[in-house]
Amino acid sequence: MHFGMLLLLANARSGKTDSQLWKEEMELGVFAEEVGFDSVWVPEHHFDRPYCVSPDPLQALTYLAAKTSRIQLGTGAIILPWWKGDNEPIRLAERISMLDALSDGRLQLGFGRGLAKDEYEGFGVSMEESRDRFNEAATMILDGLDNGYIEHDGKYFKQVRRDIFPTPERGFRDRLFNIAMSPPSTLAAAEFGGTLMCFNYQYPIEKQTEQFNAWRDRYREVHETEPPPPVLLDFTYCHEDPELQDKTLREHLFPFYHSMVDHYAFDGKHFGNTKGYEHYAGAVSDPLNDLGRGAAFDGFLDLQWHGTPEQMIEKMKRRIDLIGDFRQMLLCSYGGMPLETVKDSLRLIREQVLPEVNKYAESVKAKA
């Protein structure tokens, strides 16, 4: 199986300056290669220090490209509707091509639509335009990276024909990822040809499997080929002492959970009145308001991939049985968790969990 790591750059309750946080997270990105993970990803977020201090994933990954040699480097994700100027798509295409050249083709291209009202307001973009802006910008960028130039006259973007330099060596259709959580976004990702990436915070794994299967079915229907393995993202912490594992995880994940709810205003009422985001009212906001944050956090925690090595192995076997072939992404640093604590957890996962999980995944494939 493919195992990767998403760097959150989350400063909730860390006590660190932003520069300290960045240096530690970049060290963690280099450590991901040293310990044997397959990919490292960086998100895009703005205007909210406790939640995520990561305005430019391409710049962060350029640093990691210089510090590593093997690991895949992913944007998790570039939020295209926030890049609203006419020349933004070609500027992004240039920067994507440059990073791919510097990293010897290791770049994995993740695009997203964005979910936070505050970020949309900060950029002066209507959330109700997000789907159309995403589709138009993504089409320009992907076609441009295929063809080596962009020429476009659309609703939101206009670009006279110009070549992309450095010249793209190859396109990104086979390494394109879409973060999608709602059913409409899931189907849109399949139609666009992107590998589905889902954060594991809405549903039990059985319902999450239904989302993956809906994406797979639509992907096969549109593209007449088998879809690549989808991606599931989880918060994680591993320790051999089950009580200490639970205590440490709760201590650090709870502050991050609060910052996440605040950042997305998940306990607000706006989703139900925002075209294209109605799903989040019934799936996230209503249950959160009914339960309260404490009980909702307990439900959120139960969904994540964590525990002792033995517990994590058993949880992953169940996932493999339900989902089939997929890629697992870990979110491992949050809420001021010390860097060495994060590294110890990752070493334990790499040494005791992943070998058994990979062995089981191979046995399942052999029987299929």
SEMIDREN-888791 format. One record per residue (C-alpha): residue number from 0; x, y, z. Coordinates in nm, 2 decimals, decimal comma. Layout:
BEGIN
[NUM [X Y Z]]
...
This chain:
BEGIN
[0 [0,00 0,00 0,00]]
[1 [0,09 0,36 -0,05]]
[2 [0,14 0,55 0,28]]
[3 [0,18 0,93 0,28]]
[4 [0,19 1,22 0,53]]
[5 [0,00 1,55 0,51]]
[6 [0,18 1,84 0,69]]
[7 [-0,09 2,04 0,87]]
[8 [0,12 2,34 0,98]]
[9 [-0,13 2,38 1,26]]
[10 [-0,05 2,62 1,53]]
[11 [-0,34 2,57 1,77]]
[12 [-0,20 2,55 2,13]]
[13 [0,16 2,49 2,00]]
[14 [0,32 2,78 2,18]]
[15 [0,56 2,81 1,88]]
[16 [0,62 3,11 1,66]]
[17 [0,51 3,06 1,30]]
[18 [0,88 3,03 1,19]]
[19 [0,95 2,77 1,45]]
[20 [0,64 2,57 1,34]]
[21 [0,74 2,59 0,98]]
[22 [1,10 2,47 1,05]]
[23 [0,97 2,18 1,25]]
[24 [0,71 2,08 0,99]]
[25 [0,97 2,09 0,71]]
[26 [1,20 1,87 0,92]]
[27 [0,90 1,63 0,96]]
[28 [0,86 1,63 0,58]]
[29 [1,23 1,53 0,53]]
[30 [1,18 1,27 0,81]]
[31 [0,89 1,12 0,61]]
[32 [1,14 1,01 0,34]]
[33 [1,40 0,90 0,60]]
[34 [1,15 0,67 0,77]]
[35 [1,02 0,53 0,44]]
[36 [0,69 0,69 0,36]]
[37 [0,58 0,72 0,00]]
[38 [0,46 1,08 -0,02]]
[39 [0,44 1,41 0,17]]
[40 [0,17 1,67 0,11]]
[41 [0,12 2,03 0,20]]
[42 [-0,22 2,21 0,21]]
[43 [-0,33 2,57 0,12]]
[44 [-0,50 2,78 0,39]]
[45 [-0,51 3,15 0,47]]
[46 [-0,60 3,40 0,74]]
[47 [-0,62 3,16 1,04]]
[48 [-0,31 3,10 1,25]]
[49 [-0,45 2,84 1,49]]
[50 [-0,59 2,62 1,21]]
[51 [-0,32 2,62 0,94]]
[52 [-0,03 2,85 0,85]]
[53 [0,02 2,73 0,50]]
[54 [-0,05 2,99 0,22]]
[55 [0,17 2,84 -0,05]]
[56 [0,21 2,46 -0,08]]
[57 [0,42 2,49 -0,40]]
[58 [0,68 2,70 -0,22]]
[59 [0,69 2,45 0,07]]
[60 [0,73 2,16 -0,16]]
[61 [1,01 2,33 -0,35]]
[62 [1,20 2,34 -0,02]]
[63 [1,13 1,97 0,04]]
[64 [1,23 1,88 -0,32]]
[65 [1,58 2,02 -0,24]]
[66 [1,60 1,82 0,08]]
[67 [1,48 1,49 -0,05]]
[68 [1,54 1,26 -0,35]]
[69 [1,28 0,99 -0,36]]
[70 [0,95 1,08 -0,19]]
[71 [0,66 1,20 -0,39]]
[72 [0,56 1,56 -0,33]]
[73 [0,19 1,65 -0,33]]
[74 [-0,02 1,97 -0,31]]
[75 [-0,30 1,88 -0,07]]
[76 [-0,45 2,09 -0,22]]
[77 [-0,42 2,41 -0,43]]
[78 [-0,76 2,58 -0,39]]
[79 [-0,82 2,71 -0,74]]
[80 [-1,12 2,94 -0,68]]
[81 [-0,90 3,16 -0,46]]
[82 [-0,66 3,22 -0,75]]
[83 [-0,90 3,46 -0,92]]
[84 [-0,70 3,69 -1,14]]
[85 [-0,69 3,65 -1,52]]
[86 [-0,32 3,55 -1,52]]
[87 [-0,34 3,33 -1,22]]
[88 [-0,39 3,00 -1,40]]
[89 [-0,09 3,05 -1,63]]
[90 [0,12 3,16 -1,33]]
[91 [0,02 2,84 -1,14]]
[92 [0,10 2,63 -1,45]]
[93 [0,45 2,79 -1,47]]
[94 [0,52 2,72 -1,10]]
[95 [0,39 2,37 -1,12]]
[96 [0,61 2,29 -1,42]]
[97 [0,91 2,45 -1,25]]
[98 [0,87 2,24 -0,93]]
[99 [0,81 1,92 -1,14]]
[100 [1,14 1,99 -1,32]]
[101 [1,33 2,06 -1,00]]
[102 [1,19 1,74 -0,83]]
[103 [1,26 1,51 -1,13]]
[104 [0,89 1,45 -1,19]]
[105 [0,80 1,38 -0,83]]
[106 [0,51 1,63 -0,81]]
[107 [0,16 1,50 -0,75]]
[108 [-0,10 1,77 -0,83]]
[109 [-0,39 1,80 -0,58]]
[110 [-0,67 2,06 -0,65]]
[111 [-0,95 2,15 -0,42]]
[112 [-1,26 2,38 -0,41]]
[113 [-1,23 2,52 -0,06]]
[114 [-1,48 2,51 0,22]]
[115 [-1,41 2,80 0,46]]
[116 [-1,64 3,11 0,43]]
[117 [-1,37 3,33 0,59]]
[118 [-1,11 3,24 0,33]]
[119 [-1,36 3,31 0,04]]
[120 [-1,45 3,65 0,20]]
[121 [-1,08 3,73 0,24]]
[122 [-1,02 3,68 -0,13]]
[123 [-1,35 3,85 -0,23]]
[124 [-1,48 3,54 -0,41]]
[125 [-1,84 3,41 -0,38]]
[126 [-1,86 3,05 -0,25]]
[127 [-2,14 3,00 -0,50]]
[128 [-1,90 3,06 -0,78]]
[129 [-1,65 2,79 -0,65]]
[130 [-1,75 2,50 -0,88]]
[131 [-1,74 2,70 -1,20]]
[132 [-1,42 2,88 -1,11]]
[133 [-1,26 2,55 -1,01]]
[134 [-1,36 2,38 -1,34]]
[135 [-1,25 2,67 -1,56]]
[136 [-0,91 2,71 -1,39]]
[137 [-0,84 2,34 -1,36]]
[138 [-0,91 2,29 -1,73]]
[139 [-0,68 2,57 -1,83]]
[140 [-0,40 2,45 -1,61]]
[141 [-0,42 2,08 -1,71]]
[142 [-0,46 2,15 -2,08]]
[143 [-0,17 2,39 -2,06]]
[144 [0,05 2,14 -1,89]]
[145 [-0,04 1,89 -2,16]]
[146 [0,00 2,12 -2,45]]
[147 [0,28 2,36 -2,33]]
[148 [0,07 2,67 -2,37]]
[149 [-0,25 2,84 -2,25]]
[150 [-0,50 3,03 -2,46]]
[151 [-0,84 3,09 -2,31]]
[152 [-1,15 3,32 -2,32]]
[153 [-1,39 3,22 -2,05]]
[154 [-1,64 3,35 -1,80]]
[155 [-1,38 3,41 -1,52]]
[156 [-1,05 3,40 -1,70]]
[157 [-0,90 3,54 -2,02]]
[158 [-0,55 3,46 -2,14]]
[159 [-0,39 3,54 -2,48]]
[160 [-0,19 3,25 -2,60]]
[161 [0,14 3,21 -2,42]]
[162 [0,38 2,92 -2,38]]
[163 [0,46 2,77 -2,04]]
[164 [0,82 2,78 -1,93]]
[165 [0,99 2,57 -1,82]]
[166 [0,84 2,35 -2,09]]
[167 [0,64 2,08 -1,91]]
[168 [0,80 1,74 -1,97]]
[169 [0,47 1,56 -1,93]]
[170 [0,12 1,63 -1,82]]
[171 [-0,05 1,56 -1,49]]
[172 [-0,36 1,36 -1,59]]
[173 [-0,21 1,04 -1,43]]
[174 [-0,11 1,22 -1,11]]
[175 [-0,41 1,45 -1,05]]
[176 [-0,60 1,44 -0,72]]
[177 [-0,92 1,61 -0,61]]
[178 [-1,01 1,66 -0,25]]
[179 [-1,39 1,60 -0,23]]
[180 [-1,62 1,54 0,06]]
[181 [-1,97 1,60 -0,06]]
[182 [-2,15 1,36 -0,31]]
[183 [-2,16 1,62 -0,59]]
[184 [-1,79 1,69 -0,55]]
[185 [-1,72 1,32 -0,54]]
[186 [-1,89 1,27 -0,88]]
[187 [-1,72 1,58 -1,02]]
[188 [-1,38 1,45 -0,92]]
[189 [-1,46 1,13 -1,11]]
[190 [-1,58 1,31 -1,42]]
[191 [-1,27 1,53 -1,41]]
[192 [-1,04 1,23 -1,39]]
[193 [-0,90 1,31 -1,05]]
[194 [-0,81 1,06 -0,78]]
[195 [-1,05 1,11 -0,50]]
[196 [-0,90 1,23 -0,16]]
[197 [-1,13 1,22 0,14]]
[198 [-1,07 1,34 0,50]]
[199 [-1,21 1,09 0,74]]
[200 [-1,43 1,31 0,96]]
[201 [-1,79 1,26 0,83]]
[202 [-1,88 0,90 0,81]]
[203 [-1,81 0,55 0,96]]
[204 [-1,58 0,35 0,73]]
[205 [-1,88 0,16 0,58]]
[206 [-2,04 0,48 0,45]]
[207 [-1,69 0,62 0,35]]
[208 [-1,66 0,30 0,14]]
[209 [-1,99 0,39 -0,03]]
[210 [-1,84 0,72 -0,13]]
[211 [-1,53 0,56 -0,28]]
[212 [-1,75 0,31 -0,47]]
[213 [-1,97 0,59 -0,61]]
[214 [-1,66 0,77 -0,73]]
[215 [-1,52 0,44 -0,88]]
[216 [-1,84 0,37 -1,07]]
[217 [-1,86 0,72 -1,21]]
[218 [-1,50 0,71 -1,31]]
[219 [-1,54 0,38 -1,50]]
[220 [-1,85 0,51 -1,67]]
[221 [-1,69 0,84 -1,79]]
[222 [-1,33 0,72 -1,87]]
[223 [-1,39 0,35 -1,95]]
[224 [-1,09 0,24 -1,75]]
[225 [-1,02 0,13 -1,40]]
[226 [-0,98 0,41 -1,15]]
[227 [-0,66 0,45 -0,94]]
[228 [-0,67 0,38 -0,57]]
[229 [-0,85 0,66 -0,38]]
[230 [-0,69 0,83 -0,08]]
[231 [-0,81 0,84 0,28]]
[232 [-0,67 1,09 0,52]]
[233 [-0,67 1,03 0,90]]
[234 [-0,54 1,19 1,22]]
[235 [-0,31 0,94 1,38]]
[236 [-0,10 0,86 1,69]]
[237 [0,05 0,53 1,78]]
[238 [0,20 0,41 2,12]]
[239 [0,24 0,07 2,27]]
[240 [0,07 0,18 2,59]]
[241 [-0,30 0,21 2,51]]
[242 [-0,39 0,45 2,80]]
[243 [-0,10 0,68 2,72]]
[244 [-0,19 0,66 2,35]]
[245 [-0,55 0,77 2,42]]
[246 [-0,44 1,04 2,67]]
[247 [-0,18 1,19 2,43]]
[248 [-0,40 1,19 2,13]]
[249 [-0,69 1,35 2,31]]
[250 [-0,47 1,62 2,47]]
[251 [-0,33 1,73 2,13]]
[252 [-0,61 1,66 1,89]]
[253 [-0,89 1,83 2,09]]
[254 [-0,74 2,18 2,05]]
[255 [-0,70 2,12 1,68]]
[256 [-1,05 2,00 1,65]]
[257 [-1,18 2,32 1,80]]
[258 [-0,97 2,53 1,56]]
[259 [-1,11 2,32 1,27]]
[260 [-1,47 2,38 1,37]]
[261 [-1,40 2,75 1,41]]
[262 [-1,21 2,78 1,08]]
[263 [-1,49 2,62 0,88]]
[264 [-1,77 2,75 1,10]]
[265 [-1,90 2,40 1,11]]
[266 [-2,14 2,50 1,39]]
[267 [-2,28 2,78 1,18]]
[268 [-2,59 2,80 0,97]]
[269 [-2,45 2,93 0,64]]
[270 [-2,39 2,60 0,46]]
[271 [-2,76 2,53 0,42]]
[272 [-2,80 2,87 0,24]]
[273 [-2,49 2,85 0,02]]
[274 [-2,54 2,70 -0,33]]
[275 [-2,30 2,40 -0,38]]
[276 [-2,24 2,35 -0,01]]
[277 [-2,58 2,24 0,12]]
[278 [-2,44 1,89 0,20]]
[279 [-2,24 2,02 0,49]]
[280 [-2,54 2,14 0,67]]
[281 [-2,69 1,80 0,71]]
[282 [-2,37 1,59 0,73]]
[283 [-2,16 1,81 0,96]]
[284 [-2,33 2,12 1,10]]
[285 [-2,66 1,98 1,22]]
[286 [-2,51 1,68 1,40]]
[287 [-2,24 1,90 1,56]]
[288 [-2,50 2,14 1,69]]
[289 [-2,72 1,86 1,81]]
[290 [-2,44 1,68 2,00]]
[291 [-2,22 1,97 2,11]]
[292 [-1,85 1,99 2,05]]
[293 [-1,75 1,74 2,33]]
[294 [-1,96 1,45 2,21]]
[295 [-1,90 1,54 1,84]]
[296 [-1,52 1,52 1,91]]
[297 [-1,56 1,17 2,05]]
[298 [-1,73 1,06 1,73]]
[299 [-1,46 1,23 1,52]]
[300 [-1,19 1,06 1,73]]
[301 [-1,35 0,72 1,68]]
[302 [-1,32 0,76 1,30]]
[303 [-0,94 0,81 1,30]]
[304 [-0,67 0,56 1,25]]
[305 [-0,48 0,54 1,58]]
[306 [-0,41 0,31 1,88]]
[307 [-0,15 0,06 1,97]]
[308 [0,03 -0,12 1,68]]
[309 [-0,20 -0,42 1,72]]
[310 [-0,51 -0,20 1,72]]
[311 [-0,40 -0,01 1,42]]
[312 [-0,32 -0,33 1,23]]
[313 [-0,67 -0,47 1,29]]
[314 [-0,84 -0,14 1,20]]
[315 [-0,65 -0,13 0,87]]
[316 [-0,73 -0,49 0,79]]
[317 [-1,10 -0,40 0,82]]
[318 [-1,06 -0,10 0,60]]
[319 [-0,88 -0,31 0,33]]
[320 [-1,16 -0,57 0,35]]
[321 [-1,42 -0,30 0,29]]
[322 [-1,25 -0,05 0,06]]
[323 [-1,02 -0,27 -0,14]]
[324 [-0,71 -0,10 -0,29]]
[325 [-0,66 0,25 -0,15]]
[326 [-0,39 0,49 -0,03]]
[327 [-0,36 0,60 0,33]]
[328 [-0,25 0,95 0,43]]
[329 [-0,15 1,04 0,79]]
[330 [-0,20 1,36 0,97]]
[331 [0,04 1,32 1,26]]
[332 [0,14 1,67 1,40]]
[333 [-0,12 1,89 1,57]]
[334 [-0,22 2,07 1,89]]
[335 [0,14 2,14 2,00]]
[336 [0,25 1,77 1,99]]
[337 [0,63 1,77 2,04]]
[338 [0,83 1,69 1,73]]
[339 [1,00 1,39 1,89]]
[340 [0,67 1,25 2,00]]
[341 [0,55 1,27 1,64]]
[342 [0,86 1,10 1,52]]
[343 [0,84 0,82 1,78]]
[344 [0,48 0,75 1,67]]
[345 [0,58 0,74 1,30]]
[346 [0,88 0,51 1,37]]
[347 [0,65 0,28 1,55]]
[348 [0,40 0,28 1,27]]
[349 [0,67 0,22 1,01]]
[350 [0,84 -0,06 1,20]]
[351 [0,55 -0,25 1,35]]
[352 [0,23 -0,15 1,17]]
[353 [0,31 -0,10 0,80]]
[354 [0,49 -0,43 0,74]]
[355 [0,19 -0,63 0,87]]
[356 [-0,06 -0,41 0,68]]
[357 [0,13 -0,45 0,36]]
[358 [0,16 -0,82 0,41]]
[359 [-0,22 -0,84 0,46]]
[360 [-0,29 -0,62 0,16]]
[361 [-0,08 -0,84 -0,07]]
[362 [-0,26 -1,15 0,05]]
[363 [-0,60 -0,99 -0,03]]
[364 [-0,48 -0,89 -0,37]]
[365 [-0,35 -1,25 -0,43]]
[366 [-0,69 -1,39 -0,35]]
[367 [-0,88 -1,15 -0,57]]
